[in-house]
């Protein structure tokens, strides 16, 4: 049955698009028009009742949430290609950064965006909460910067954890988050952006 990938341009589905490009996995891509309600059709809701992208369907099984998709694709296709660690502590290291990106960093980013970026009605926004979230984002970026103190990539060698986090970080840059205090993170980002898969998707 193969692999189907459901995405929308300029969404977190770009993470999965980059992972698939790194792995060179053959798949069928399906663009979902979110503004036109494409994620809320009965057909799509059967695949993802959360009405969100990205989603993959591999051999008839639907998998949603970008972190879960990255780890799944890594296990299925990445080990043999040297892009995802074999089962063991090194895989755990990759998994922790993938999940940290979506859960720990993601929570602070969404709290900031909901309170300051027009994602919610003005009367529901809390400026102080937004400022606190932005300060926390900087603290979290410093953690990622520190992780790169003695290595070029998150797990030493390049893995899909770098693909995943770098795509998320690029989204933060698009939202004008300041990275100037995090020189190692900036250098790591430049290395990630120099990869052929990144140039293929983002170039």
C-alpha positions in Angstrom: 0.0 0.0 0.0 3.0 2.3 0.4 3.1 5.7 2.2 0.8 8.7 1.9 1.7 12.1 3.3 -0.9 14.8 4.0 0.4 18.3 4.4 -0.4 22.0 4.0 2.2 24.5 2.8 3.8 26.8 5.5 2.7 24.5 8.3 4.5 22.1 10.7 4.0 19.5 8.0 7.2 21.0 6.6 9.1 19.1 9.3 7.8 15.8 7.9 8.4 16.9 4.3 12.1 17.5 5.3 12.4 14.1 7.0 11.0 12.4 4.0 13.4 14.2 1.8 16.4 13.3 4.0 15.3 9.6 3.9 14.5 9.6 0.2 11.3 7.6 0.9 8.9 7.2 -2.0 5.5 8.5 -1.1 2.3 10.0 -2.4 1.8 13.7 -1.3 -1.6 15.1 -0.7 -2.0 18.9 -0.2 -4.7 19.9 2.3 -6.3 23.4 2.0 -6.7 24.3 5.6 -8.4 27.6 4.9 -11.0 25.9 2.8 -11.7 23.4 5.5 -9.9 20.6 3.8 -8.8 19.1 7.2 -12.4 19.0 8.4 -13.9 16.8 5.6 -15.3 13.5 6.7 -12.7 11.7 4.6 -9.8 13.5 6.3 -11.2 13.2 9.8 -11.2 9.5 9.4 -7.4 9.8 9.0 -6.9 12.4 11.7 -9.8 13.3 13.9 -7.7 16.2 15.2 -8.2 17.9 11.8 -4.5 18.8 11.6 -1.5 18.1 9.4 1.0 16.4 9.1 -0.3 12.9 8.8 1.2 9.9 7.2 -0.6 6.7 6.3 1.8 3.8 6.0 0.5 0.4 4.8 -3.0 1.5 5.9 -2.1 2.8 9.4 -2.5 6.5 10.1 0.1 8.3 12.2 -0.2 11.9 13.2 1.8 14.3 15.4 5.1 15.5 13.7 7.3 14.2 16.6 5.7 10.7 16.4 6.0 10.7 12.6 9.7 11.7 12.7 10.5 8.9 15.2 8.5 6.3 13.3 10.1 7.2 9.9 13.5 7.1 11.6 12.9 3.6 13.0 11.5 2.3 9.7 13.8 3.9 7.2 16.6 5.9 8.9 18.7 3.4 10.8 20.1 1.7 7.7 20.8 5.1 6.1 22.7 6.4 9.2 20.1 9.1 9.9 18.6 7.6 13.0 20.2 5.6 15.8 19.6 2.0 16.4 17.6 1.0 19.4 19.5 1.9 22.6 20.7 5.0 24.4 21.7 7.0 21.3 18.1 6.5 20.0 16.9 7.8 23.3 19.1 10.9 22.9 17.5 11.6 19.4 14.0 11.0 20.8 14.5 13.4 23.7 15.4 16.3 21.4 12.5 15.5 19.0 10.0 15.5 21.8 11.6 18.5 23.6 11.2 20.5 20.4 7.4 19.8 20.3 6.6 19.7 23.9 8.9 21.9 26.0 9.9 24.5 23.4 6.6 24.2 21.6 4.6 25.0 24.7 6.4 28.2 25.3 6.3 29.2 21.7 2.5 28.7 21.4 1.9 30.5 24.8 3.9 33.5 23.4 2.2 33.4 20.0 -1.4 33.1 21.4 -0.8 36.1 23.6 1.1 38.4 21.2 0.8 37.3 17.6 -2.9 37.8 16.9 -3.7 34.1 17.1 -6.5 34.8 19.6 -8.9 37.7 20.0 -7.3 40.7 21.7 -9.6 40.6 24.8 -8.3 37.0 25.5 -4.6 38.0 25.3 -2.3 38.5 28.3 0.7 40.7 27.5 2.5 39.7 30.7 2.1 36.0 29.9 3.4 36.7 26.4 6.5 38.4 27.8 7.1 35.6 30.2 6.8 33.0 27.5 9.3 35.0 25.3 11.8 35.0 28.1 11.3 31.3 28.6 11.9 30.7 24.8 15.3 32.4 25.2 16.1 30.2 28.1 15.2 27.1 26.1 17.2 28.3 23.1 20.2 28.6 25.5 19.7 25.0 26.5 19.8 23.9 22.9 22.9 26.1 22.3 24.6 24.5 25.3 23.9 21.0 24.0 26.1 21.9 20.9 29.0 23.0 23.0 31.1 19.9 22.2 29.5 18.5 19.1 28.4 19.7 15.7 25.0 18.1 15.9 22.5 17.1 18.7 23.6 13.5 18.8 27.2 14.0 17.6 26.5 12.9 14.0 23.6 14.4 12.0 20.3 12.6 12.6 16.6 13.3 12.0 16.6 14.9 15.4 18.5 17.8 13.8 16.1 17.8 10.8 13.2 18.0 13.1 14.5 20.7 15.5 16.0 22.8 12.7 12.7 23.0 10.8 11.0 24.2 14.0 13.7 26.7 14.7 13.4 28.1 11.2 9.7 28.7 11.9 10.7 30.7 15.0 13.0 32.8 12.9 10.2 33.5 10.5 8.3 34.8 13.5 11.2 37.2 14.3 12.5 35.4 17.4 15.9 36.7 18.2 18.7 34.1 18.0 21.6 36.5 18.2 22.7 35.3 21.7 23.0 31.7 20.6 26.0 31.5 18.4 26.4 27.7 18.5 22.8 27.3 17.6 23.2 29.6 14.7 26.3 27.8 13.4 24.4 24.4 13.7 21.5 25.9 11.8 23.7 27.0 9.0 25.2 23.4 8.8 21.6 22.0 8.7 20.6 24.4 6.0 23.5 23.4 3.8 22.1 19.8 3.4 20.7 18.8 0.0 17.3 17.8 1.5 16.9 21.3 3.0 17.8 23.0 -0.2 15.4 20.7 -2.1 12.5 21.5 0.2 13.2 25.1 1.2 15.4 26.3 -1.7 
